[in-house]
Amino acid sequence: MGATASTDWNFAPKVWKDHISAYFDHKLVFGAMAVIDRTLAAQPGETINFPYFTKIGDAEEPLETEGLSVDNLSDNSFSATVKEVAKAVGIKKKAFIKSAASAERLQQEAQGQIGRVHAEKVDRDLVTEFGTAGNFVNGYTATDDLHTMNVRTLNKARIVGLGDRADEAQVCYMHSLQYLDLVNDTTAGFLKADANDPMAMVKGFVGRILGMAIVVVDTVPQNADIDGVDAYRAFIHTAEPYGVCVKVDMDVEDDYDILMREWVVAGTQWYAVKSFHAKIDAANYRTVEIITTVTP
C-alpha cells in the first residue's frame, strides 16, 4: 500500500466553513432555544441592534358614534456587543502518512471540534446573559438543604414566575444532580421522551414533564451553598427567550508550518447574544430561575 503524500491534504475553505457551521448548530444546547440571526456584519467590540416590534395599546370599546384610535405598528431595538470566538487546530504531517481515509477522518475531527468549542463558548455567554439580574424572574429558591428538585418545585416555579402564562413554559435546563433528584422523587410522575419531539436532537434532552422539555446540562450556574449543601440554578424558558446574532460566513484559514511540519487551521466566528426577557413588554417574562439544593 502506498503512503499518502503531503499533497493529499485537501483544504477547501467553503467545505470547512459548512462543516464547522453544521457542527456548531448541532452542538448548541442553550442556543437551541435562541432566535438565530445570521446577518451580522459588525466587527468585535462594535454594538449591534436586535430589532423588535413595539406593543400596541389595549383593545377599545367605542361608542356607536365614536371612531377608533389608530396605533402605529412600529419597531424598536436593543443593543448587544459583538464578540469573537476562535480556535486553531494543528495537524501533523506525519498523521497523513497513512491511508486517505485516515486523512479524511482527521479533517472531520478537526472540523467537529472547532464547531463544538465555538458552540460551547456561545452557550456559556448565553448562560451569563440570561442568568444576569434583570434578565430573569425568580420562581423558586430553596430555603434549606431538603429542598431538592421535584415536580412540585417545577410546577410552583413556572406558575410563580409566569402566572397565567405558565403553559407557555417550553424548556427547563437543569444540572444532572437536580435531574437525579427529580427522577428519584416517588411522586415525580414520568418523563415522556419522543423521538419526534422538536427538542429530541438537543444534547441533554431527556423527555417532557408538565409540558416542558427537560434538558440536562452541567453548565447551569452553581449557587451558593444552602445549609452547607450544594445548590444549583435551573432555568425555565418560554419561546424566544434570547437571541444570537452570528456572522453568516465563518472565517476559516489555514497555514503550513514548515519547521514544525504541521498544518494549522483556524476558525473564527463573530457573534452577539441578548436576553429578550421583559425587554419588549415589562410583564412578558421569558426566563424563570429555580434554585434548589441537591442530594449529597
C-alpha positions as a printed NumPy array, in Angstrom:
array([[  0.   ,   0.   ,   0.   ],
       [  1.414,   3.364,  -0.973],
       [  1.77 ,   6.087,   1.637],
       [ -0.41 ,   9.164,   1.474],
       [  1.67 ,  12.102,   0.35 ],
       [  1.519,  15.587,   1.775],
       [ -0.302,  16.683,  -1.364],
       [ -3.323,  14.651,  -0.204],
       [ -4.135,  17.425,   2.24 ],
       [ -7.363,  18.898,   0.911],
       [ -8.262,  22.261,   2.385],
       [-11.442,  23.626,   0.811],
       [-12.474,  26.735,   2.816],
       [-16.112,  26.525,   1.711],
       [-16.383,  22.876,   2.735],
       [-14.698,  23.52 ,   6.07 ],
       [-16.981,  26.52 ,   6.742],
       [-20.095,  24.489,   6.038],
       [-18.955,  21.533,   8.124],
       [-17.869,  23.638,  11.114],
       [-21.121,  25.628,  10.953],
       [-23.12 ,  22.396,  10.913],
       [-21.277,  21.088,  13.961],
       [-21.749,  24.481,  15.641],
       [-25.528,  24.378,  15.144],
       [-25.747,  20.758,  16.299],
       [-23.727,  21.305,  19.48 ],
       [-25.666,  24.332,  20.737],
       [-27.598,  23.444,  23.899],
       [-28.899,  26.717,  25.337],
       [-28.623,  28.111,  21.822],
       [-31.278,  25.617,  20.714],
       [-33.909,  27.978,  22.18 ],
       [-32.382,  31.113,  20.683],
       [-33.626,  33.253,  17.849],
       [-30.742,  32.955,  15.386],
       [-29.974,  35.925,  13.157],
       [-27.242,  35.2  ,  10.588],
       [-26.896,  38.708,   9.17 ],
       [-24.187,  40.049,  11.464],
       [-21.823,  42.389,   9.654],
       [-20.339,  44.346,  12.578],
       [-16.88 ,  43.668,  13.994],
       [-15.915,  42.556,  17.521],
       [-16.327,  45.369,  20.035],
       [-18.973,  47.143,  17.994],
       [-22.593,  47.475,  19.073],
       [-25.424,  45.978,  17.049],
       [-29.184,  46.244,  17.429],
       [-31.69 ,  43.404,  17.731],
       [-34.933,  44.666,  16.161],
       [-38.402,  44.042,  17.574],
       [-41.916,  45.419,  17.175],
       [-43.373,  47.534,  19.948],
       [-46.606,  46.504,  21.641],
       [-49.827,  48.193,  20.501],
       [-52.303,  49.558,  23.044],
       [-55.266,  47.778,  24.614],
       [-58.416,  46.978,  22.677],
       [-61.1  ,  49.652,  22.838],
       [-64.827,  49.672,  23.461],
       [-66.044,  52.543,  21.248],
       [-69.473,  54.088,  21.391],
       [-71.597,  53.888,  18.267],
       [-70.7  ,  57.396,  17.187],
       [-67.026,  57.182,  18.065],
       [-64.172,  56.219,  15.821],
       [-61.249,  54.033,  16.795],
       [-57.872,  55.465,  17.651],
       [-55.082,  54.173,  15.465],
       [-51.901,  52.702,  16.913],
       [-48.929,  52.563,  14.587],
       [-47.115,  49.241,  14.382],
       [-43.574,  50.456,  14.906],
       [-40.281,  48.793,  15.561],
       [-37.517,  49.392,  18.042],
       [-34.315,  47.649,  19.025],
       [-31.997,  46.855,  21.893],
       [-28.251,  46.704,  21.644],
       [-25.644,  43.988,  22.149],
       [-21.863,  43.963,  21.881],
       [-20.237,  41.848,  19.19 ],
       [-17.691,  39.275,  20.374],
       [-15.256,  36.977,  18.604],
       [-14.83 ,  33.264,  19.2  ],
       [-11.914,  31.499,  17.538],
       [ -9.995,  28.244,  17.711],
       [ -6.937,  26.874,  15.932],
       [ -6.137,  23.182,  15.45 ],
       [ -2.817,  21.723,  14.319],
       [ -2.489,  18.507,  12.317],
       [  0.978,  16.992,  11.994],
       [  2.194,  15.986,   8.544],
       [  3.106,  12.59 ,   9.963],
       [ -0.585,  11.948,  10.615],
       [ -1.144,  11.907,   6.872],
       [  1.451,   9.21 ,   6.186],
       [ -1.439,   6.786,   6.327],
       [ -4.433,   5.928,   4.194],
       [ -6.599,   8.532,   2.521],
       [ -9.439,   7.516,   4.85 ],
       [ -7.35 ,   8.444,   7.873],
       [ -6.649,  11.854,   6.389],
       [-10.37 ,  12.435,   5.85 ],
       [-11.144,  11.341,   9.391],
       [ -8.568,  13.753,  10.805],
       [-10.107,  16.647,   8.897],
       [-13.614,  15.746,  10.077],
       [-12.394,  15.523,  13.662],
       [-10.764,  18.949,  13.44 ],
       [-13.899,  20.485,  11.916],
       [-16.127,  18.899,  14.542],
       [-14.029,  20.003,  17.472],
       [-13.759,  23.591,  16.24 ],
       [-17.545,  23.717,  15.798],
       [-18.092,  22.201,  19.246],
       [-15.874,  24.619,  21.179],
       [-17.392,  27.579,  19.311],
       [-20.868,  26.401,  20.356],
       [-19.746,  25.884,  23.955],
       [-18.421,  29.462,  24.115],
       [-21.696,  30.907,  22.79 ],
       [-23.648,  28.716,  25.236],
       [-21.557,  29.993,  28.154],
       [-22.24 ,  33.575,  27.135],
       [-25.962,  32.83 ,  26.877],
       [-25.963,  31.456,  30.437],
       [-24.221,  34.614,  31.648],
       [-26.709,  36.753,  29.713],
       [-29.969,  35.208,  30.876],
       [-28.585,  34.493,  34.374],
       [-27.829,  38.186,  34.995],
       [-30.131,  40.069,  37.369],
       [-32.921,  41.74 ,  35.413],
       [-32.895,  39.057,  32.724],
       [-34.936,  36.521,  34.721],
       [-37.675,  36.332,  37.328],
       [-37.276,  34.07 ,  40.334],
       [-39.797,  31.255,  40.56 ],
       [-38.412,  29.252,  43.452],
       [-35.485,  29.428,  45.88 ],
       [-34.7  ,  26.639,  48.326],
       [-34.611,  27.732,  51.947],
       [-32.977,  24.627,  53.412],
       [-30.931,  21.622,  52.375],
       [-34.009,  19.41 ,  51.947],
       [-35.49 ,  21.489,  49.148],
       [-34.355,  19.452,  46.164],
       [-35.703,  19.374,  42.6  ],
       [-39.08 ,  17.644,  42.182],
       [-42.21 ,  18.015,  40.077],
       [-43.893,  20.197,  42.724],
       [-40.942,  22.594,  42.678],
       [-41.035,  22.735,  38.879],
       [-44.758,  23.412,  38.851],
       [-44.506,  26.087,  41.527],
       [-41.636,  27.833,  39.753],
       [-43.377,  28.048,  36.379],
       [-46.629,  29.31 ,  37.909],
       [-44.997,  31.791,  40.287],
       [-42.71 ,  33.015,  37.531],
       [-45.157,  33.125,  34.61 ],
       [-48.569,  33.292,  36.255],
       [-51.39 ,  32.599,  33.822],
       [-48.771,  32.157,  31.1  ],
       [-47.346,  29.06 ,  32.836],
       [-48.468,  26.86 ,  29.947],
       [-46.046,  28.812,  27.718],
       [-43.041,  27.272,  29.518],
       [-41.218,  25.256,  26.889],
       [-37.966,  24.016,  28.406],
       [-36.185,  23.663,  31.721],
       [-32.394,  23.412,  31.781],
       [-31.106,  21.777,  34.962],
       [-27.957,  20.218,  36.421],
       [-27.589,  16.438,  36.296],
       [-27.748,  16.273,  40.108],
       [-31.039,  18.187,  40.054],
       [-32.293,  15.749,  37.42 ],
       [-31.26 ,  12.842,  39.641],
       [-33.376,  14.251,  42.472],
       [-36.281,  14.83 ,  40.086],
       [-36.432,  11.249,  38.841],
       [-35.733,   9.77 ,  42.284],
       [-38.742,  11.547,  43.78 ],
       [-41.523,   8.982,  44.252],
       [-44.213,  11.459,  43.203],
       [-42.369,  12.746,  40.141],
       [-44.694,  11.153,  37.616],
       [-42.795,  10.304,  34.484],
       [-40.826,  11.907,  31.705],
       [-42.169,  11.283,  28.233],
       [-39.421,  11.008,  25.627],
       [-40.489,  11.102,  21.991],
       [-38.051,  10.747,  19.11 ],
       [-40.257,  13.126,  17.102],
       [-40.027,  15.843,  19.753],
       [-38.533,  19.086,  18.344],
       [-36.054,  19.052,  21.248],
       [-35.017,  15.432,  20.698],
       [-31.872,  16.464,  18.81 ],
       [-30.723,  18.805,  21.59 ],
       [-27.861,  17.361,  23.628],
       [-29.109,  16.509,  27.119],
       [-32.819,  16.206,  26.267],
       [-34.365,  13.511,  28.475],
       [-38.101,  13.997,  27.914],
       [-41.033,  16.199,  28.915],
       [-42.912,  16.778,  32.139],
       [-45.626,  19.388,  32.79 ],
       [-45.421,  20.071,  29.066],
       [-41.817,  21.265,  29.377],
       [-38.778,  19.705,  27.752],
       [-36.169,  18.778,  30.35 ],
       [-32.572,  19.273,  29.221],
       [-29.75 ,  18.133,  31.493],
       [-26.641,  20.265,  31.199],
       [-23.981,  20.754,  33.853],
       [-23.03 ,  24.254,  32.748],
       [-26.012,  25.775,  34.569],
       [-24.533,  28.008,  37.293],
       [-23.836,  26.704,  40.76 ],
       [-25.492,  28.721,  43.501],
       [-24.053,  29.491,  46.924],
       [-24.419,  26.566,  49.346],
       [-27.623,  26.348,  51.341],
       [-27.138,  24.943,  54.859],
       [-23.735,  23.72 ,  53.709],
       [-25.226,  21.714,  50.826],
       [-24.502,  22.262,  47.122],
       [-27.182,  24.189,  45.24 ],
       [-27.696,  24.91 ,  41.545],
       [-29.707,  27.302,  39.396],
       [-32.067,  25.768,  36.855],
       [-33.877,  27.894,  34.262],
       [-37.298,  27.656,  32.639],
       [-37.743,  29.441,  29.306],
       [-40.711,  30.353,  27.173],
       [-40.4  ,  30.681,  23.396],
       [-37.708,  33.007,  22.028],
       [-36.165,  33.911,  25.397],
       [-32.959,  35.313,  23.877],
       [-31.21 ,  35.853,  20.579],
       [-27.892,  35.026,  18.954],
       [-26.648,  37.065,  16.027],
       [-23.814,  35.437,  14.075],
       [-21.748,  36.269,  11.038],
       [-23.132,  34.095,   8.281],
       [-19.715,  33.391,   6.735],
       [-17.388,  31.858,   9.286],
       [-13.775,  32.793,   8.64 ],
       [-11.642,  29.681,   8.136],
       [ -7.935,  29.931,   7.317],
       [ -5.034,  27.505,   7.115],
       [ -1.27 ,  27.672,   7.05 ],
       [  1.597,  25.19 ,   6.923],
       [  4.397,  25.466,   9.468],
       [  7.382,  24.055,   7.585],
       [  9.581,  23.898,  10.676],
       [  7.016,  22.028,  12.784],
       [  5.749,  20.071,   9.753],
       [  2.197,  20.87 ,  10.736],
       [ -0.929,  22.269,   9.126],
       [ -2.768,  24.811,  11.298],
       [ -6.428,  25.557,  10.666],
       [ -8.255,  28.353,  12.472],
       [-11.973,  29.041,  12.576],
       [-13.279,  32.464,  13.62 ],
       [-16.871,  33.461,  14.297],
       [-18.332,  36.829,  15.221],
       [-21.469,  36.818,  17.347],
       [-23.601,  38.682,  19.882],
       [-26.126,  37.427,  22.437],
       [-29.071,  39.225,  24.016],
       [-31.802,  38.344,  26.503],
       [-35.343,  39.243,  25.444],
       [-36.764,  38.774,  28.953],
       [-39.251,  41.563,  29.732],
       [-37.495,  43.796,  27.193],
       [-40.425,  44.311,  24.818],
       [-43.147,  44.249,  27.465],
       [-42.325,  44.661,  31.162],
       [-44.735,  41.846,  32.058],
       [-43.525,  39.485,  29.336],
       [-41.3  ,  37.269,  31.445],
       [-39.397,  34.727,  29.38 ],
       [-36.888,  33.23 ,  31.819],
       [-37.637,  31.809,  35.283],
       [-34.91 ,  30.887,  37.783],
       [-35.163,  27.885,  40.123],
       [-32.632,  27.413,  42.92 ],
       [-32.575,  24.016,  44.626],
       [-30.181,  22.035,  46.736],
       [-29.02 ,  18.63 ,  45.552],
       [-28.828,  15.383,  47.459],
       [-25.229,  14.907,  48.672]])
